[in-house]
């Protein structure tokens, strides 16, 4: 009797779950199967990077150079690189929408509970800043795991941290030694930083979840980015670059985010007295 009940209810559920997944998230499925797609090829010598067959030779060369610079920036920021994300470059908007949920922005990050991670770059994503931004999300994911990032890390910190390696919106001097960022040919020191709408800042407590952060219109989302960037920049100016891996290590060891975040700042302030 029990076996019949399990067969009657469990089997249809097991069949329905993957079908529902395919229907609701076709972009994720495409990312998972990109290695089998005839529309993409691996970037020569870089097995974890897929580039559309529609990309030009110039775009191939640009992607290789930009990935190299972004990897180097992440290693300097985190004190090493552990992320193993698959990177997918879509030179056209149509391709981008097939692999990135929503198809907005220059790039997006897709993480799986079991550990796989995909970084999708759109037509405007073939530059060092966008790639470093998405790689920073992946690095946090790799060091702490999907569950801890989703349940314990406020979205304002996740986004604010990524903005620290995205020099379209932050200055490298916040954390890099001057000789490092001056040597980085991808940083255009004479180009002004992109600005956000000059409106009242939001409360960090209102930007805890993904829905909180990205809910609302364009101006509200830009305000959320500004708020996150300002707070993480303030914190990073105090704790310095070593504070980034130190915080990740504390969280990986089970510390509460808020306590560890504030404790690192308190310790650094005391050491300066």
N, C-alpha and C positions, 0 to 999 in steps of 0.2 A: 504493500500500500504506500509506504513511505517512498519507495523507489518510483512509483507511478507519479506521485505528487512532484517529486524533484524533476522528473522527466517532463511533466506537463508545464511547470512554471520556470524552472531553471534553464532548460534548453532554449526556449524562445527568448529569454532574457539575454543569454550568451550570444545569440544570433543578432538580436536587436541592437546591442551596445555598439559593436563595430560599425553596423550600418548607420546608426545615428551619428556616430563620430564622423563618418565619411560625409554625411549630409551637412552637419553643422560646421565642420572645420575642414573643408576640402584643401585649403591652403596648407595646413599642417601635413596632410597626407602627401601633397605634392612635394613638400620639403623633405619628408621622410623617404621619398622615392626618387629624389633628384639624381641619385647616382645611376638610376636605370633609365633616365630620360634621354631621348635622342636629341632634345632641344638644348642640352647643356653639355659642356665638357669641362674637365678639370683644367685649371690653370697650370701650365707646364711646370713641373717640379713641385707643385703645391697640391697635394691630393685632397686637402680639406676645403679647397676653394673651387667653386663651380661658376663658370661664366657662360652666358648665353651664346649660342652659335651665331646670333645676329651681331655680336660685338665686333668692332673693327680691330685691326692690329694695334692701332693707337690706343684704344681702350684697354686692350690686353696689357700693353706696356705700362699704362697709367695705373691700372689696378695692381700690378705687381709692385710698382714703386710705392703706391699709397699704403698697401698692406704692410710692406716692410717697415715704413715709417710708423704706422699705427702700432704694430707689434712692439717696436722699440719703445714707443711712448708708454704703452701699457706696462712693459717690464720696468721702466723707470718709476712709474707712478705706484705700482704695487710691490716693487722689490722682487719681481719675478713674474712669470706668466704661467698660469695653470689651466686656463680656459682651453677647451677643445672644440669649440663651436664650428659647425659647418657654415661656411660663408657662401651666399648665393647672390651673384650680381645680375640684375635684370636691366639692361640698357633702355628698354621701352616701358612706358607706363602700363601698357596692356599686360606685359609679362609680370611686372611688379605686382599688379593686382591679383595675379594668379597665385602668387606665393606669399604675399603679405596681407594679413587680415585688415581690411579697410583700404589698403593701398594708398595711405596718406604719408606725408613726410618723405625724407630722403632715405630712411632706413628703419627697420624694425627688428625686434628680438623676439624669438619664439622659443620658449623653454618647455621641456617635458618633465613630468614628475619622476620618470625613471632615469633622468640625467642627460638625455640628448638635448642639444641646443642648436638653434639655427639663427643666423644673422642674415637678413635679406636686405640688399641694397637696391634702391631704385635708380632712375635716370640721373638724379642729382647726388647719388650716394658714393660715386667713385672719387672720393677725396679723403685725405687722412683724417680730418676732423670727424666726419660722419662714421668712418670705420672705427676710430678710437672710441667714440661715444658708445657704439654698439658693443664693442669688445669689453668695455668697462662693465656693462650690464652682465655680460657673460662671465667675467672674472668674479664678480660677486656671487653669481649663481654657482660657479665651479667651486668656490671656496666654502660656501655655506649650504649649498643644496637648495633644491626647488622649494621644499616645504618651509624651511626656515626663512628664506627670502620672502615668500608669499605671506607667511603668518607673522613674522617678527620684525621685518625691516620696513619702516614707513616708506611710502613711495616718494616722499619729498627727498629722502636721503638717497635712494636709488637713482633718481633722476639728477639730483644736485651733484652727486659724485661723478656721474657720467659727463656732466657739463664742465667739470674741472679739467678733463682731457680733451675737451672740444673747444678749440681756440677761436671758434667763431663767436663764442659767447663769454669766454673767460680769458684772463691774461695768464700766460704760463708762469709768470713770476710769482703767482700765488703759491706755487709749490716747487717749481723747478729752480735749480741753481742757474744763474744768468748765463754761464758758459754753455749749459745744456741746451736751453731754448734758443740761444743765439746761433748755436751750431745746427739746429734743426731747420733745414731749408724749407720745410713745409709751412713754417710760421711766417706770415706776412706782417711784420711789425708796423708797417706804415698804414695798414688797412684798419679802419675803425671797427670796433666790435659791434656786432648786431645789438640793437637796443630793443627793449620791450616797451609796451605802452606805459606811459607814465601815470599809473593809477595807484591807489592805496594798496599796500601789500596785504597778502592773505595771511591767515594764521596757520602755523605749521600743523596744529591740531585738526585743521580742516583739510589737510592734504595727506592723510595717513594711508588711504587705500588707492588702488588704481582708479576706481570709480570716482573717488573724491578728486583726484588729481586731474583726470582727463574729462570729467563731466563739465558740461557748460559750453559756452561758445568759444571762439578763437581767442578773444581777449582774455577770458578767464584762464584758459590753459596757459597763455603766455605769462599771465600774472603768476600762475603756479610755478612755472619754470624760473621766473625771476626770484620768487621767494625762496625756492629751493637752492638756486645758485648762490644767493646772498648768504644764506645760513651756512651752507657747506664751505663756502669760501672763507667766511668768518672763522669757522672751526678749524679749517685747514691751515689758515694763517697762524693760528696759535700752536697747534700740535705738530705741524710740519708733515712732510711726506711720510716719515716713519709711522705716523699715527694711523695711516690707512691700513697697512697690513696688521698693525697692532690691534686695531679694532676688530678686524676680521678674525684674528686668532682668538680674541676674547669671546666673540660670539660663537665661534666654532667649539669653544670649550664650555659653552652653556650659559655664558653671562647674558643678562638682560640688555637689550640694545640701549635703552635710555641711560641705564646706570653706567655701562661701559663707555658710551659716548661722552657723558659728562665727566666721568672719572679721569679719562685721558686728558681732558682740558684742564681739570683741577690740578692734576699732577704737573702738567707743563707750566702752569702759572706759578705753582709753588717753587719749581726748580729755577724760575727766573728771579725770585726775590733775593 
